[in-house]
Amino acid sequence: ASTNMSANDGDITIVSVSVHDVRFPTHLDNVGSDAIHPDPDYSCCYVIIHTSSSPSSPSYEGHGLSFTIGRGTEVVVACAKALVPQLMNKTLRQITSDFPSFYRSLTSESQLRWIGPEKGVIHLATAALLNALWDLWAKVERKPLWKLLVDMTPEQLVSLIDFRYITDAIMPAEALALLSRHSPEQKKEREERMMKGGYPAYTTSAGWLGYSDEKIRRLCREAVAEGYTHIKIKVGADLEDDIKRCKIIREEIGYDRYLMVDANQRWDVGQAISWMERLACFRPLWIEEPTSPDDVLGHATIAKALAPHNIGVATGEMAQNRVIFKQLLQANAISFCQIDSCRVGGVNEILSILLMAAKFGVPVCPHAGGVGLCELVQHLSIFDYICVSGTLENRIVEYVDHLHEHFEHPCIMSKNPVAYMPPTAPGYSSTMKQESMEKHLYPGGPVWTALKEKGL
């Protein structure tokens, strides 16, 4: 089904796609350090789609990315370049008028799918390309991405989704019913509420494992002063240290605010349960990524064991695709569904996950941070509230205060309470400043050549 297409969109043809390896040396300050990833360099596979121009249509650029943490970014870049031929010389209308077919041309390319399918490096590359395509589409329609989605009819939204492998959890008719239950008046009211108050956010900036006790205290005090009600910390490397750090944070934020903990896949199932039983006295709202992101039944076992302690299980930032999310929901393995804007197959696959979470009654609390993840995921949560969930109860989006200055339209946060204010610029908020991209190109950008000269 055709969706929201402008009169000249059939003339907008993709003529070239450039793919870049962009890395920021965040390991120098311990930014992003956790129990599994002690020295990340926040990075991305950065894609720019270029279109033709004509007397009736200017040329456009669509910018998209997939988040990585340093080494390996070059592999994602190689995969993205291998998929570029699927986009070349196609018009925007050809793609968007039958998006599931185009989606499958990326995810089920007859030879490339062997190194997936729909998971790992090839799916990260798919996400980068699709994110750039959605940025392009929103710019052509002169709308921020969340508004492009909100203005679609339920039928148009359902037509964007590839339902293969998930019809045992949600059928297209069920998805249509979930979207159709919200009246235009309700959606308009929610949109006005978003424009006025924004979407609630929590912070992880105070909780990296590499931080000193004094820095944690200072950052907690700053977070409280800014109006944060939810604070998350990294755990999992050393139990006694985790107990000490949880104690420090509770001393600073009290018990009228929420504490969440994140193990970044460090534990086995039994270890996760015993470790969290020791931290239960600090009343964490959730334990995030307690074990392997692929272990659906392990998450279900942990969830059942921790339920008497009122500790929920949250995961999703490394869930490979809609099938893993389907199983997590079917197995009652998660209390909080954590989508990531750059891990699965772009907006199309995110839509299917949002709808499954709504059907199973599990709140979506997205993962963010990294490079550009906050900028992108805000669009998805705002859309989720207006058109899918219709509620903010038990819903909150991660915010990490790093690297936003490198984007043309960085996310705008309100304070007291802290919230993402809806973007107004057309696109997916994914356009990086040209100077920032060029300075941080790897390995030849000036930032990296200078570090190499210093032996860092």
C-alpha positions in Angstrom: 0.0 0.0 0.0 1.3 3.4 -0.9 2.1 5.6 2.2 2.1 9.3 2.4 4.0 9.8 -0.8 4.5 13.3 -2.2 3.6 13.9 -5.9 7.2 13.8 -7.1 8.5 11.0 -5.0 8.5 8.7 -7.9 11.2 10.8 -9.5 13.5 10.5 -6.4 16.1 7.9 -7.4 19.0 6.6 -5.4 22.1 7.2 -7.4 24.9 6.5 -4.9 25.4 5.3 -1.3 28.6 6.0 0.7 29.5 4.0 3.8 31.9 5.3 6.5 33.8 3.9 9.5 33.4 6.6 12.2 34.9 6.1 15.7 35.2 8.2 18.8 38.0 7.4 21.4 35.7 7.1 24.4 37.9 4.5 26.0 40.2 7.4 27.1 37.6 8.5 29.7 36.0 5.1 30.6 32.8 6.2 28.9 30.6 3.2 28.3 32.7 0.8 30.4 30.8 -2.2 31.7 31.3 -5.8 33.0 31.9 -7.2 29.5 33.1 -4.2 27.5 35.7 -2.4 29.7 37.2 -0.1 26.9 34.7 0.8 24.2 35.4 3.3 21.5 31.8 4.4 20.6 31.6 4.1 16.8 29.2 3.6 13.9 28.9 2.3 10.4 27.6 5.6 8.9 25.6 5.5 5.6 24.7 8.4 3.3 22.2 7.8 0.6 22.3 10.3 -2.3 19.4 10.8 -4.7 19.1 12.3 -8.2 17.8 15.8 -8.8 15.3 16.9 -11.5 13.4 20.1 -12.4 10.5 18.9 -10.3 12.6 17.6 -7.3 15.8 18.6 -5.6 18.4 16.1 -4.6 18.2 14.6 -1.1 20.5 12.8 1.4 19.4 10.2 3.8 21.8 9.6 6.8 21.7 6.4 8.9 23.9 4.5 11.2 24.4 1.3 13.2 26.2 1.5 16.5 29.4 -0.4 17.3 32.1 0.0 19.9 35.4 0.1 17.9 37.1 -2.9 16.4 34.8 -4.7 14.0 33.2 -1.5 12.6 35.1 -2.2 9.4 33.3 -5.5 9.1 29.9 -3.9 9.4 31.0 -1.3 6.8 32.0 -4.2 4.4 28.6 -5.8 4.9 26.8 -2.6 4.2 28.8 -2.1 1.0 27.9 -5.6 0.0 24.2 -4.7 0.4 24.3 -1.3 -1.4 23.5 -2.8 -4.9 20.0 -3.6 -3.5 19.3 0.1 -3.3 20.9 1.4 -6.4 18.7 3.1 -9.1 15.6 2.4 -7.1 13.1 5.2 -6.6 11.8 6.0 -3.2 8.3 5.2 -4.3 9.3 1.7 -5.6 10.7 1.0 -2.1 8.0 2.4 0.1 5.0 1.2 -2.0 6.0 -2.4 -1.2 8.4 -2.1 1.8 8.2 -5.7 2.9 9.5 -6.9 -0.4 12.3 -4.4 -0.4 13.0 -5.4 3.2 13.4 -9.0 2.2 15.7 -8.0 -0.7 18.1 -6.9 2.1 17.5 -9.6 4.7 17.1 -12.5 2.3 19.5 -11.7 -0.4 20.1 -15.2 -1.8 23.8 -15.4 -0.9 24.4 -12.8 1.8 21.7 -14.3 4.0 24.0 -17.2 4.6 26.1 -15.0 7.0 22.9 -14.1 8.9 20.1 -14.6 8.4 18.7 -11.4 10.1 21.4 -11.4 12.8 24.9 -10.5 13.5 27.0 -8.2 11.4 24.8 -8.5 8.3 21.8 -7.3 10.2 23.7 -4.4 11.7 24.6 -3.4 8.2 20.9 -3.8 7.2 19.9 -1.5 10.1 22.3 1.2 8.9 21.0 1.2 5.4 17.3 1.1 6.5 17.9 3.9 9.0 19.4 6.1 6.2 16.4 5.2 4.0 13.9 6.2 6.6 15.8 9.5 7.2 15.5 10.1 3.5 11.8 9.4 3.4 11.1 11.7 6.3 13.1 14.5 4.8 11.3 14.2 1.5 8.0 14.4 3.4 9.4 17.3 5.4 8.5 15.7 8.7 10.4 14.3 11.7 10.3 10.5 11.5 8.0 10.2 14.5 5.5 12.5 12.8 5.8 10.6 9.4 4.7 7.5 11.3 2.0 9.1 13.4 0.4 10.6 10.3 0.0 7.1 8.7 -3.2 5.2 8.9 -3.2 1.8 10.7 -3.4 0.1 7.3 -0.4 1.9 6.0 1.7 1.1 9.1 0.8 -2.6 8.9 1.8 -2.6 5.2 5.4 -1.7 6.2 6.0 -4.9 8.3 7.4 -8.2 7.2 5.3 -10.7 9.3 7.3 -13.8 8.3 8.2 -15.9 11.4 6.0 -14.0 13.8 2.4 -14.8 12.8 2.2 -17.4 15.6 2.5 -14.3 18.0 0.7 -11.6 16.0 -1.2 -11.7 12.7 -1.5 -8.6 10.5 -5.2 -8.4 11.4 -4.3 -8.3 15.1 -1.7 -5.6 14.4 -4.3 -3.6 12.6 -6.8 -4.0 15.5 -4.1 -2.8 18.0 -3.4 0.3 16.0 -7.1 1.0 15.2 -8.2 1.0 18.8 -6.8 4.6 19.1 -9.0 7.3 17.8 -7.7 10.3 15.8 -8.8 12.5 18.8 -6.8 10.4 21.3 -3.7 10.4 19.1 -4.0 14.2 18.6 -4.3 14.7 22.4 -1.2 12.5 23.0 0.8 14.3 20.4 0.0 17.6 22.1 1.1 16.1 25.4 4.4 15.0 23.9 5.0 18.5 22.4 4.3 20.0 25.8 6.0 17.6 28.2 8.1 15.2 26.2 8.9 11.5 26.8 10.3 10.5 30.2 14.0 9.6 30.4 16.4 8.0 32.7 20.2 8.3 33.0 23.1 5.8 32.9 25.8 8.5 32.8 26.4 8.1 36.5 26.9 4.3 36.5 29.8 3.2 34.3 32.0 0.6 35.9 35.2 2.6 35.3 34.1 5.5 37.5 35.5 6.3 41.0 33.2 6.3 44.0 33.6 10.1 44.3 32.6 10.6 40.6 29.6 8.3 41.1 28.4 10.5 44.1 28.9 13.7 42.1 27.1 12.4 39.1 24.2 11.1 41.2 23.8 14.5 42.8 23.8 16.2 39.5 21.2 13.7 38.1 19.0 14.4 41.1 19.4 18.1 40.7 18.4 17.8 37.0 15.2 16.0 37.9 16.0 12.3 37.1 13.7 9.9 38.9 15.4 6.7 37.4 19.1 6.0 37.5 20.9 2.9 36.1 24.3 1.5 37.0 26.5 -1.2 35.5 27.1 -4.4 37.6 28.4 -7.9 37.3 32.2 -7.7 37.5 32.6 -7.9 41.3 29.8 -8.6 43.8 31.2 -6.8 46.8 32.0 -3.7 44.6 28.4 -3.8 43.2 27.1 -3.9 46.8 29.3 -0.9 47.7 28.3 1.1 44.6 24.5 0.3 45.0 24.9 1.5 48.6 26.5 4.7 47.5 23.8 5.4 44.9 21.0 4.7 47.3 22.6 7.1 49.8 22.6 9.8 47.2 19.2 9.2 45.5 17.2 7.7 48.4 14.5 5.1 48.0 11.8 7.4 46.5 13.7 7.2 43.1 14.2 4.2 41.0 17.5 2.2 40.6 18.1 -0.2 37.7 21.1 -2.4 37.3 22.7 -3.8 34.1 25.0 -6.8 33.8 25.6 -6.6 30.1 25.3 -10.4 29.6 28.0 -11.2 32.2 26.4 -14.1 34.1 25.2 -17.7 33.8 21.6 -18.2 34.7 22.2 -19.5 38.3 24.8 -16.8 38.9 22.4 -14.1 37.8 19.8 -15.3 40.3 22.2 -15.6 43.2 23.9 -12.3 42.4 20.6 -10.4 42.2 19.3 -11.9 45.4 22.3 -10.2 47.1 21.4 -6.9 45.5 17.6 -7.2 46.2 17.9 -5.2 49.4 18.7 -2.1 47.2 15.3 -2.6 45.5 16.3 -2.5 41.8 13.5 -2.0 39.4 15.1 -4.3 36.9 18.1 -6.4 36.0 19.1 -5.7 32.5 20.8 -8.3 30.2 21.6 -10.8 33.0 22.8 -13.5 30.6 23.3 -14.3 27.0 21.0 -12.2 24.8 20.0 -15.4 22.9 19.0 -17.4 25.9 15.2 -17.0 26.0 14.6 -19.8 28.5 17.4 -18.6 30.7 15.8 -15.2 30.9 12.5 -16.9 31.7 14.1 -18.8 34.6 15.7 -15.7 36.0 12.5 -13.8 35.7 10.5 -16.4 37.6 13.2 -16.6 40.3 13.4 -12.9 40.8 9.6 -12.2 40.7 9.2 -12.7 44.5 11.8 -9.9 45.0 9.9 -7.6 42.7 12.8 -7.4 40.3 11.9 -7.3 36.7 14.1 -8.6 33.8 14.9 -6.3 30.9 16.7 -7.1 27.7 16.7 -6.3 24.0 19.6 -4.1 23.0 21.4 -7.2 21.6 18.3 -9.3 20.7 19.0 -10.1 17.1 15.6 -9.8 15.5 11.9 -9.9 15.9 12.0 -13.7 16.4 14.0 -13.4 19.6 11.6 -10.7 20.9 8.7 -12.9 20.0 10.1 -15.7 22.1 11.0 -13.5 25.0 7.4 -12.3 25.1 5.9 -15.7 24.6 8.0 -17.2 27.4 7.2 -14.4 29.9 10.9 -13.9 30.1 10.9 -10.1 30.3 9.1 -7.4 32.2 10.6 -4.6 30.1 11.2 -4.7 26.3 14.3 -2.8 25.3 14.3 -2.1 21.6 17.5 -0.6 20.0 17.2 1.6 17.0 20.3 0.2 15.4 20.4 -3.5 16.3 17.4 -5.0 14.4 16.2 -4.3 10.8 15.4 -0.6 11.0 12.1 1.0 11.6 10.2 -1.8 9.8 11.3 -4.5 12.2 10.9 -2.1 15.2 7.2 -1.7 14.3 6.7 -5.4 14.6 8.4 -5.5 18.0 6.4 -2.6 19.3 3.1 -4.3 18.2 4.1 -7.6 19.8 5.0 -5.9 23.0 1.7 -4.1 23.0 -0.2 -7.4 22.5 1.7 -9.1 25.4 1.3 -6.1 27.6 5.0 -5.5 28.2 6.2 -1.9 28.4 8.9 -0.8 25.9 11.8 1.0 27.5 14.4 1.5 24.8 18.2 1.2 25.0 20.0 4.3 24.0 23.3 6.1 24.4 26.2 5.2 22.2 26.6 7.2 19.0 23.2 8.6 17.8 21.1 6.0 19.6 19.3 8.7 21.7 18.7 10.8 18.6 17.0 7.9 16.8 15.2 6.1 19.5 13.3 9.1 20.7 11.3 9.0 17.5 10.3 5.4 18.1 9.1 5.9 21.7 7.1 9.0 20.8 5.4 7.1 18.0 4.8 4.1 20.4 3.1 6.3 22.9 0.9 8.1 20.4 -0.2 5.2 18.2 0.6 1.9 19.8 0.8 1.8 23.6 -1.2 4.9 24.4 0.3 5.1 27.9 3.5 6.2 29.7 3.0 3.9 32.6 6.2 2.0 33.4 7.8 3.4 30.3 11.0 5.4 30.1 13.8 5.9 27.6 17.5 5.7 28.4 19.6 8.9 28.0 23.3 9.1 28.1 25.0 12.5 27.8 27.7 11.7 25.4 28.6 12.7 21.8 25.3 14.6 21.0 27.3 17.6 19.9 28.4 15.7 16.8 24.9 15.7 15.3 23.1 18.4 13.3 19.9 18.0 15.4 20.9 16.6 18.8 18.1 15.4 21.1 16.7 18.2 23.3 16.1 17.3 26.9 13.8 19.1 29.3 14.7 19.1 33.0 12.6 18.6 36.2 11.3 16.3 35.0 13.8 15.0 32.5 12.2 14.2 29.1 13.0 13.9 25.4 11.3 16.8 23.6 9.9 15.7 20.2 12.2 16.6 17.3 10.9 19.1 14.8 13.5 18.9 12.1 12.6 16.7 9.1 14.3 13.3 9.2 15.5 10.7 11.7 17.8 13.1 13.6 20.6 10.9 12.3 22.7 13.4 10.3 26.1 13.8 11.7 28.0 17.1 11.3 30.3 16.8 8.3 33.3 18.1 10.3 32.7 15.6 13.1 32.5 12.7 10.6 35.6 13.7 8.8 37.6 14.2 12.0 36.7 10.8 13.4 37.0 8.7 10.3 39.0 5.5 11.0 41.8 5.0 10.6 42.8 8.1 8.6 40.9 10.9 10.3 42.9 13.5 12.2 41.7 12.4 15.6 43.0 8.9 15.1 46.2 9.8 13.4 47.0 12.1 16.3 46.3 9.3 18.8 48.5 6.9 16.9 51.4 9.4 16.9 51.0 9.6 20.7 51.0 5.8 21.0 47.4 5.7 22.3 
